[in-house]
């Protein structure tokens, strides 16, 4: 089975990453490689790491150039994919790495993107409950945003299991500069980024907020409210998301009841048993809750090839997943605050964009979904 593939936006970071993965995919033949302002340029001038494709010339991003392929990847800015996609044949597998077809709510799209909603396609995050089935034999797929990929994989198991409260979810994510695209911007030049971190999109203004809420709400079966704050980190690629949510009252109550039970032994109140003993006892109850929570995530991802819950005491790092489709997670329970904390590391260009796109392509075409994708990171 040989699959002919076209890639638009090939001069950008996302398009370049799609090509890097496809160049090593055993079932793929790369056809048209297109761009907009860089049309006519030699690919090797703009993506020098793509040695096997270096002499290919970038074509104009037009329907005529993209049509006639089995698969078309659209790695375009938001608002640019929908019109092209509408003109491509219905039997072509079109995979949109942009934002145009991710959101289900037209009002949310119009609020955050300021244009007409283009419709909703199957969501290319197969690890979410029910999504792998929707991708099989699909001919239109919306690739998730990089921040939502990490945030949803971090918290969806807890919501799907009914273990988390929907009204107080806080996510803080640090991303490498490649997440902002390849367009030159003053705040992204080396002298501004090196040795510094800075927040942006603060106060609920980031466009990925409704996408995160959409995915968590679907997992929970009820509306989930998210406070999301992205930060820019001095690295080229990677996302480290720290996601927290309150656990359901049952777990918090069990810790409180354990404290009462402990206090009833001996002198009758928790305050009379000694602060050190009380702290140790409550910590023990917290450890039991953490073990229960941890098992939820272990069960959810037990059969997932790319998502891994790390052993206790080991925490995710962006370097460990760089260049791979690997997702590294760790779970902790803050008994004092009654909150679960999940840290998730992904490569924003691989699992967060191109890797998720290729994984979704594999599923839609009936291939092993790991084909052409790497599990190993790059170190040091």
N, C-alpha and C positions, 0 to 999 in steps of 0.2 A: 504494500500500500504506500504510494507516494502522494504526499499532500502538497499542493502548490499554495504558497503563502505570499501575500503582499503586506508590506509594512509601511504605513504613513508616519510622518513625523520622525523620520529616521535620523535626522540630525540632532534631535534632542536627547536628553538623558533617558527618558522612558523608552523611546523608539530604539535607541542604541542598545539598551538592555534587552529588549525583545529580540533584536537581531543577534546579540551575543548568545542567548539561549537557543534560538532557532538554528544557529550555525552548528550546534552540537546535537541537534535533534535528529535521530536516525530515520524518521519517517517523513521528513520535510524537505522540500525543494523551495528555495527562496526565489520568488519572482520579482515583481516590481518593488523597488525601494524608493519612496517618494518623500519630498519635503516641499516647503513653500518658498521662503526667501532664498534658501540654499539650493534650489533646483538647478541642475547643471554642474554642480560641484562633484568632485571625486569624493566618495565616502571616506576614504582613508585620510583625507585632509581634516575631516571633522570628527571622525571616530577612529583614531589611529590604532586603537587596541583591537579592532575587528580586522585582523590581518587577512583572513580568507576572503573577505568582501571588500578589501581596500580599493580595488580598481573599478568597482561598480560606480556608475554615475547616478546621481539622484535625479529622479524624474519629478515632474509637476504632480502635486496631489490633486488628481482629477478622477472622476468616476470612471472614465474610459481606461485610465492606467491601472486602476484598482480592480475593475471588473474582470471576470474570466479566471479568477483564482478560487480555490476551494475555501480559503480562509483569508480574511482581511483584518489586520490589526490597525485600529485607529488610535494613534498616540498623539492626539491633538489637544489644543487648549479647549476649555469648556465653551460650548456654543458653536464649535466648529464641526463636531462629529455628526450631529443629527441630520443635517441636510444631505451630506454624502451618503449616510447610511440608508436614508429613504430611497435613494436612487439605485442602490445595489440590489442584485437579484435576491429573491426571497430564499433561495436554496443555498446562498453563500453564507458561511459562518462568519458573522461580523462580531468582532470583539472590541468593545470600546473601552480603552484605558483612560478616557476622560470622564468627566462628571455627568454628561448629558442625560444618561439613562439610569442613574442610580436611585434617585428618590421616587417614592410612590406618591407623595403629596404635592400636587401642583402649587399649592400656596406656599409650602416650604421652599420649593425651588425658586419661585418668583421672589420671595423675600430675601433669600441669600444670594441669588445669582442675577436677579433683575431682568429676566427675559422669559419668554413663553416656555412652558414645560413641554419637553419632546416626547414624553412617555416613559414607561418603565420596562426594563428588560430583566430577565433572570439574573440574579446577583451572584457574581463569581467568587463566592467564598464557601466552598463545599463543606468546610468543617462545621458550619452552622446547621442546626437541626433542619432537616428537610431540603436543604439547598442542593445537595449532590444529585438528588432525584430530578430536580428542576433543570439541571444542566445537561442531563443525558439527552442527546438528540436535539438540543437547542440550536437555533440558528441565529440568535441574537443574545449576546452576553454583555453585561455591564461589570467591568472590573471595579472592585471597591477602591476607595481612597486608601492611601497608605496609613494615615492615622486611624481611620475606622477599622482597618484590618487588625491592627494591634489591639485596639480598644475592645472590639467585639470578641476576639479570641480570648482576651483576658477575662471578660466578665460573663459572656453568654452562658457558660455551663452553670454558673450559680443562679442566674435568672431562670434558666430552663428547669432547674431542679426545685424552684420555689424557695431557695435559701436566702435570697437577698431582697431588701426593701427597694421599691422603685423610685422613691422621692428624694434621695440624697446621694446621688452618684457623683463622684469627683474624679476627674481624670486629668493628670498632668503628663504631657509627653514631650520628650526632647528629640529633635530631629536634626539630621545632617542637612547641609545646605543644598544638596541636590534635590531635596523635596520642593524647593522653590523654582525649579526649572533652570534652563541654561541661559535665559535672557540676562544680560548684564545689569546689575543693580548695585548701587553704592553700598547698601548695607550688607551685601554678600561678598564684597571683595575681601581678600585675605587680611589686610590691615585692620578691617572692622571686625572680622570674625575670630581671628586667632586669639586664643587666651581669653575669650569672652563668651558669656551666654546672655540671651535676652528673650523676653517673652513677646508675643505678638498675638493679635486676634483675641485680646483679653476681654472678658465680660460677655461671653456668649456670642461673639461676633464671627468666629471662624466658620467657614462654609461646611466643614465636616461635622459640625455639631448635630444638625438634623439627621445626617446619615448614621451617626452613632446611636442617636435616640431611636431611629427607625429599627435598627437591627436588634437593640436590646429590648425594645418594646415587643417585637415579634417573639423573641425568646421567652419573655416574661408572660406574654399573654395579656398585658396591661400596659398603660402608658408609663414610660420611664423618663425621668427628668435628669439631664446630665449637665454638669458644669465642666466645661472642657477648656483647658489652657495649654496651648502649644508653646514650646520654647525652641529657640534656635541654638544648636550646639556647635562647637568648633570642630566639626568632623564632616567629611564629604558625604557619607551615607550611613544609614542606620536610624532606627527609632527605638527609644526606650520609653515605654508607657508605664506609668504607675497609676493603677486604677483602684479606687476604693469605693465600697458601698456598705451600708449597714446590713447586718444579718437580721433575719426575721426574729420577732420577739421570742419564739420558742428557744432559740439558742442563747439569747441574752438572759431569758428567765431561768434557764437551767444553771447558768453561772451564778445568778443571784440566789437561787434556791440552794445550790451547793454551799454558798456562803452561810446561809441561814442554818442549814443542817450542821455545818461545821461548828457554828456558834452554839448550837443547842447541846453539843457534847461538852461536858465538864461544867463551865461556869455560866452557860446560858446565853451569852451574846457574843457576837463576832468581835466586838471591841475588847472583850475581856480575855481573849485567848492569846493575845500577843500579836503585835503588828507583823512580825516576821512570819509567824505561822499562818496568819490570815492571808498575807500576800502570796505565800507559797501555795496555799490551798486554792486560792482563786486562780493563780497561774496554772495549777494543775487542771482546773476546770476549763481554762482557756485552751490548754493543750489538747484536751479532748475535743473541744469544738473545732480547733484547727485540724485535727485528724479527720473529723467528719467532713469538713469543708474540702480538705485535700482529696479525700476519696471521691468527691463529686467530680473534681477536675480530672482525676486519674481515670475514672470510668468514662467520662465524656471523650477523652482523647486516646483511650487505650488502643484503638485500631487506626488512628490517624497517622499516616506516614511522615508528615512534616511537623507535627506539633508535639512537643515533648515537655512534660513537667519534670523539672530537674530534681535530683535527690535533695532531701532536707539539708539546709545549710548552704546550698550552692545557689548563687544568684545570677540572673541573666546579665550578659554584657553584649553590647552591639558588635564588638569585634568578633565574638564567637559565631555569629550568624552571617558575617559579611560575605557577600557573593553567593549565598545559598538561599534555598527556599525553606530553610529551617526556621522554626518558631520556638523560642525558649521561654518557659514560664516558671514562676515560683509563686507560691501562695503562703501568706501568713495571716494570722488572726490577732487583732489588737483587742484583747479582752477588756481593757480599760475603756476603750471607745465603742466596743461592740461592732467593729468593722473588719471586713476582710480586705486585705491588700494583695493585689496581684500585680507583679512586675512582668512585663512582656517585652522581649527584644526581637526585632525583625530587621531585615535589610529592606529599607523603604523602596528600593528600586527592584528588588527581586520578589520576595513574597509579597511586598507591599504594592507591586505594580506588575512588572513583566512576568515574574514567576507565577503569580496568581493567574495571569492571563493565559500562559502556556498550560498550566495545570487545568484550567477550565476548558481550554481547547481539547486537551487530551480526553477529558471526560465526555465532552459533547460528541467527539468522534469515535468513542468506544475504545480508545487506547488505554493502556495502563497509565494512570494519572501521574506517575512519577517519571515518565519518559522524558528525557532531555533536561531533567532538573537535578540539581545537586543537593546533597544532604550536608556536605562538609563546608565549614567556613574557611576563612583564610587567616593565618596567624604567622608572625606577630603583626 
